[in-house]
Amino acid sequence: MADQDPVFQIQRIYLKEASLEQPNSPAILLEQEQPSVDIQLGVEASPAADGVYEITVTATVQTKIKDKTVFLVEAKQAGIFEIRNLPQEQMGPIMGIACPQIVYPYLRGNVADLIQRGGFPPVHLAEINFQAMYEQQQAAGTNGATQ
């Protein structure tokens, strides 16, 4: 019955998309005021093939001085995971908690690197409790991490 054994394997982790915009440079770079920083995160899961799923963690980092954008970074880090023979009730937590926890450190590094290459001090994304995030989504009635 080896065909029925549970399978959870990472096939690949990759940077799916990344962009850096500095719409008000160079003038905004001469400002002495500290910028405000807004960070938004999201998780998406989608089937790629039978028993194979793409899990994407997205980060948007925007810094502003007053109402002018200093920089805007948008990045999507994805992983392809083979997930087979698991009970249906475990699929949501696997795709909404376990997979994003694997993908997120790569996203953190890529975002910090992109910002630094743009000429700014790196912004280090905080550690995320994906279990709490998943439970909040479930409580709110959104099941985006399980689709």
Buried (B, 14 or more C-beta within 10 A) or exposed (E): EEEEEEEBEEEEBEBBEBEBEBEBBEEBEEEEEEBEEEBEBBBBBEEBEEEBBBBBBBBBBBBBBEEEBBBBBBBBBBBBBBBBEBEEEEBBBBBBBBBBBBBBBBBBBBBBEBBEEBEBEBBEBEEBEBBEBBBEBBEEEEEEBBE
